[in-house]
Amino acid sequence: MTTQAIIFDVDGTLADTEDAHRQSFNKAFAEQGLDWNWDVALYDKLLRVTGGKERIKYFVSSFLPDFAKPADYEGFVKNLHAVKTVHYTRMLGEGRIPLRPGIKQLIHDAHAAGITLAIATTTTPENVDALLEVGLSKDWAKLFAANGCGDIVPHKKPAPDIYFWVLEKLGLPASDCIALEDSENGLRSSLAAGIETYVTVNQYTRNQNFAGAAAVFDDLSDLRGFYKASGLSLAMAQNGY
């Protein structure tokens, strides 16, 4: 079956964003008067949980058992995450988080070939917009037929909810699509939705379990190799590209 659509994860896949997220969390903590600090080793453990607000809650429950939660704990977490997002989007706007090798070319090649593009991520719409406005253009959204972000589904990765949402928006069966992920949680999510998945690792995910992935790459600097492995070269040829 010829690939009709490519569904992209965002954080760690489109760009090496995870350490920028870590730094932004730490800035938010300091700004809110919290003596919390997430170093690289700790953040590696926290990445087992997808979603920024969920990650904060996991940190408190697992590493700060004596933390006195405010009466409006949900509001506290929501506000803390919002402050973090301000710092993160500022870094994106300053161009400090470029797209990973091969990503921009892949998006443009596939779009030119008539292959549908979509996003399936747990990060916020604001983060996606800030990243792709700088990495692609202000009109980046026109390239994507579905943009699945943030809290639009009840359960985040590794649950398959976000992929099912995207498939419904695209009106395509899973067998017509491939996914691009960077983490074990992301891979579990896309595979549970029945989507053939390719992985590009980063510093935080390199040693995770990617059993079931169609192929694992360091990055997409060798796009020809990725096209051959994924069958996209055939799909592009059949679309006259």
Backbone torsions as a table, in degrees:
resi	resn	phi	psi	omega
1	MET	NA	130.8	178.9
2	THR	-72.5	137.5	178.5
3	THR	-65.9	125.3	178.9
4	GLN	-99.2	-23.0	-175.6
5	ALA	-150.4	148.4	172.7
6	ILE	-116.4	127.8	179.7
7	ILE	-111.4	122.6	-174.6
8	PHE	-104.3	133.0	160.2
9	ASP	-73.1	168.3	-178.0
10	VAL	-112.0	-70.7	-174.0
11	ASP	-64.2	122.2	-180.0
12	GLY	84.9	-16.6	-178.7
13	THR	-103.5	-58.4	176.9
14	LEU	-74.2	-33.1	-179.9
15	ALA	-151.0	155.4	175.7
16	ASP	-78.8	80.6	-172.3
17	THR	-95.0	-18.4	-166.8
18	GLU	-60.5	-40.3	-179.1
19	ASP	-72.0	-29.3	174.2
20	ALA	-66.0	-38.6	174.6
21	HIS	-60.9	-45.2	-179.0
22	ARG	-59.1	-47.8	179.6
23	GLN	-62.2	-37.8	-179.0
24	SER	-69.5	-37.9	174.0
25	PHE	-59.0	-46.9	-178.1
26	ASN	-62.5	-37.5	177.0
27	LYS	-65.5	-39.7	178.7
28	ALA	-65.8	-42.1	178.8
29	PHE	-58.9	-47.9	-178.6
30	ALA	-63.1	-42.2	-178.7
31	GLU	-63.9	-31.7	-179.4
32	GLN	-92.3	9.1	175.6
33	GLY	76.0	22.8	178.9
34	LEU	-98.6	138.4	-179.3
35	ASP	-90.8	32.9	178.8
36	TRP	-86.7	146.6	174.6
37	ASN	-147.6	123.4	179.4
38	TRP	-100.4	103.0	175.5
39	ASP	-81.8	177.4	-174.6
40	VAL	-60.3	-43.9	-177.9
41	ALA	-63.4	-43.1	179.3
42	LEU	-67.5	-42.7	-178.1
43	TYR	-63.6	-32.1	175.9
44	ASP	-58.5	-39.4	178.3
45	LYS	-72.5	-38.8	-177.7
46	LEU	-67.9	-25.1	-179.6
47	LEU	-69.2	-5.3	173.1
48	ARG	-63.3	-21.2	-179.7
49	VAL	-107.5	129.0	178.7
50	THR	-91.2	146.7	-179.2
51	GLY	95.5	128.8	-176.3
52	GLY	-64.0	-45.9	179.8
53	LYS	-65.7	-39.6	177.7
54	GLU	-65.0	-34.2	179.9
55	ARG	-67.7	-40.1	177.3
56	ILE	-61.6	-45.8	-179.8
57	LYS	-63.5	-39.4	178.7
58	TYR	-64.2	-40.8	178.7
59	PHE	-61.4	-47.2	-178.6
60	VAL	-63.2	-46.2	-176.2
61	SER	-71.5	-32.1	-174.4
62	SER	-96.4	-27.0	-173.9
63	PHE	-120.5	-13.3	-179.3
64	LEU	-129.6	63.9	-176.2
65	PRO	-61.3	-23.0	-177.9
66	ASP	-97.0	4.8	-179.0
67	PHE	-65.4	129.2	179.6
68	ALA	-83.8	102.5	-177.2
69	LYS	-69.3	135.1	176.1
70	PRO	-64.9	161.3	-177.2
71	ALA	-56.1	-44.1	177.1
72	ASP	-98.2	73.0	-176.3
73	TYR	-63.5	-40.6	179.0
74	GLU	-61.2	-42.7	178.0
75	GLY	-65.8	-37.7	177.6
76	PHE	-60.5	-47.3	-179.1
77	VAL	-66.4	-43.1	-179.9
78	LYS	-61.0	-43.7	179.8
79	ASN	-66.7	-42.9	179.7
80	LEU	-60.2	-41.4	179.3
81	HIS	-68.0	-36.8	178.4
82	ALA	-64.3	-40.6	177.3
83	VAL	-63.6	-42.7	177.3
84	LYS	-59.3	-42.2	-178.5
85	THR	-62.6	-36.6	177.0
86	VAL	-59.5	-46.7	179.4
87	HIS	-64.7	-40.6	-178.2
88	TYR	-66.8	-46.5	-179.2
89	THR	-65.8	-29.2	176.0
90	ARG	-64.7	-42.1	177.4
91	MET	-62.5	-40.6	178.5
92	LEU	-63.6	-45.3	-178.8
93	GLY	-63.0	-27.0	178.2
94	GLU	-82.8	1.4	178.0
95	GLY	72.7	24.8	-176.3
96	ARG	-88.8	-0.4	-179.2
97	ILE	-131.7	81.9	-178.1
98	PRO	-72.9	160.4	175.0
99	LEU	-64.5	152.3	180.0
100	ARG	-70.4	160.5	-179.0
101	PRO	-54.6	134.1	174.4
102	GLY	84.2	-15.6	-173.7
103	ILE	-65.5	-49.5	-178.0
104	LYS	-61.5	-42.0	179.8
105	GLN	-66.3	-40.8	177.9
106	LEU	-59.7	-46.3	-179.3
107	ILE	-60.8	-45.7	-178.7
108	HIS	-71.0	-38.2	177.9
109	ASP	-62.0	-48.6	-177.3
110	ALA	-65.4	-42.6	179.4
111	HIS	-61.9	-43.2	179.3
112	ALA	-63.7	-29.1	-179.7
113	ALA	-84.5	-1.0	179.6
114	GLY	83.1	14.5	177.1
115	ILE	-84.8	131.8	-178.5
116	THR	-70.9	141.0	179.5
117	LEU	-117.8	145.5	179.4
118	ALA	-150.5	164.8	179.7
119	ILE	-122.9	137.6	175.5
120	ALA	-136.4	101.7	-173.2
121	THR	-144.2	159.4	175.3
122	THR	-94.3	-8.4	-179.1
123	THR	-74.7	164.6	-174.0
124	THR	-75.0	155.1	175.6
125	PRO	-57.5	-35.5	179.5
126	GLU	-62.4	-40.6	179.0
127	ASN	-65.9	-42.8	-180.0
128	VAL	-63.0	-45.7	-179.5
129	ASP	-61.4	-45.3	-178.8
130	ALA	-64.0	-39.8	-179.9
131	LEU	-66.9	-49.3	-172.3
132	LEU	-81.4	-22.3	174.2
133	GLU	-64.6	-38.7	177.6
134	VAL	-79.2	-43.0	-174.3
135	GLY	-75.9	-29.8	-178.6
136	LEU	-115.6	-76.3	176.9
137	SER	-175.5	172.7	177.8
138	LYS	-63.6	-23.2	-179.4
139	ASP	-98.3	24.4	-174.6
140	TRP	-56.5	-34.0	-175.0
141	ALA	-63.2	-23.9	179.6
142	LYS	-67.6	-17.8	-179.6
143	LEU	-81.0	-16.8	-172.0
144	PHE	-115.6	128.7	-178.6
145	ALA	-79.9	-22.2	177.9
146	ALA	-146.3	139.1	-176.4
147	ASN	-129.6	87.7	-178.3
148	GLY	-89.2	109.4	-174.7
149	CYS	-133.7	156.6	166.2
150	GLY	58.1	-127.8	-169.1
151	ASP	-100.4	26.3	-176.8
152	ILE	-76.5	-12.6	175.6
153	VAL	-122.6	154.6	-174.5
154	PRO	-69.5	-31.1	-175.6
155	HIS	-124.8	129.9	-177.9
156	LYS	-88.5	171.1	179.4
157	LYS	-54.0	139.6	17.6
158	PRO	-84.8	4.6	172.8
159	ALA	-63.6	148.7	-176.7
160	PRO	-85.4	4.9	-172.0
161	ASP	-50.4	-47.4	-175.3
162	ILE	-65.1	-34.7	177.7
163	TYR	-71.3	-39.2	175.9
164	PHE	-61.9	-39.9	178.0
165	TRP	-60.2	-46.7	-179.5
166	VAL	-64.8	-43.8	179.0
167	LEU	-59.2	-40.2	178.9
168	GLU	-64.7	-41.7	179.0
169	LYS	-64.2	-38.0	-179.0
170	LEU	-76.0	-25.5	-175.7
171	GLY	69.7	32.4	-178.5
172	LEU	-122.6	148.5	172.4
173	PRO	-75.9	156.4	179.9
174	ALA	-57.6	-32.6	-177.2
175	SER	-66.3	-16.5	179.4
176	ASP	-92.3	-0.1	-172.7
177	CYS	-122.5	159.0	166.1
178	ILE	-127.5	154.6	179.0
179	ALA	-118.8	151.5	175.9
180	LEU	-121.2	118.0	-176.3
181	GLU	-129.0	171.6	178.7
182	ASP	-129.2	-8.3	-172.5
183	SER	-131.4	163.5	177.2
184	GLU	-64.0	-41.7	178.4
185	ASN	-61.0	-41.8	178.8
186	GLY	-65.1	-42.3	179.4
187	LEU	-62.9	-43.9	178.8
188	ARG	-60.4	-38.2	-179.5
189	SER	-64.9	-51.0	-177.2
190	SER	-68.9	-38.7	179.0
191	LEU	-66.2	-36.2	179.0
192	ALA	-65.9	-22.9	176.3
193	ALA	-89.3	0.3	176.6
194	GLY	83.6	20.6	-174.7
195	ILE	-102.2	130.8	174.6
196	GLU	-62.7	129.8	-169.0
197	THR	-128.7	136.9	176.3
198	TYR	-113.8	142.3	-173.7
199	VAL	-118.2	134.8	168.6
200	THR	-117.0	117.5	-173.6
201	VAL	-80.8	164.0	172.2
202	ASN	-139.5	-175.0	-172.9
203	GLN	-61.1	-29.0	-178.0
204	TYR	-87.9	-21.8	-173.0
205	THR	-112.4	-3.8	-171.1
206	ARG	-52.3	-35.4	-175.2
207	ASN	-101.5	13.9	178.8
208	GLN	-78.9	169.5	-177.3
209	ASN	-88.0	114.9	-178.3
210	PHE	-113.2	31.6	176.0
211	ALA	-59.6	131.8	-179.2
212	GLY	101.4	-14.8	177.6
213	ALA	-69.1	145.0	177.9
214	ALA	-67.7	-33.7	176.6
215	ALA	-167.6	154.7	179.1
216	VAL	-124.2	129.2	-178.8
217	PHE	-123.2	153.5	171.4
218	ASP	-67.6	-44.4	174.8
219	ASP	-162.9	-170.1	-177.7
220	LEU	-109.8	31.5	177.3
221	SER	-63.6	-28.0	173.9
222	ASP	-100.5	80.0	-177.1
223	LEU	-65.2	-34.7	178.9
224	ARG	-59.7	-40.8	178.2
225	GLY	-64.2	-40.2	178.4
226	PHE	-67.5	-42.7	179.2
227	TYR	-60.5	-41.4	-179.7
228	LYS	-66.2	-45.4	-177.6
229	ALA	-65.3	-36.4	-174.6
230	SER	-91.6	-10.2	-177.6
231	GLY	81.0	7.2	-178.9
232	LEU	-66.9	-30.5	179.1
233	SER	-60.1	-39.9	177.4
234	LEU	-67.6	-42.7	179.6
235	ALA	-61.5	-40.7	-178.8
236	MET	-68.6	-39.2	179.2
237	ALA	-63.8	-40.5	-179.9
238	GLN	-69.5	-22.7	177.1
239	ASN	-91.0	8.0	176.7
240	GLY	77.6	20.6	-178.7
241	TYR	-98.2	NA	NA
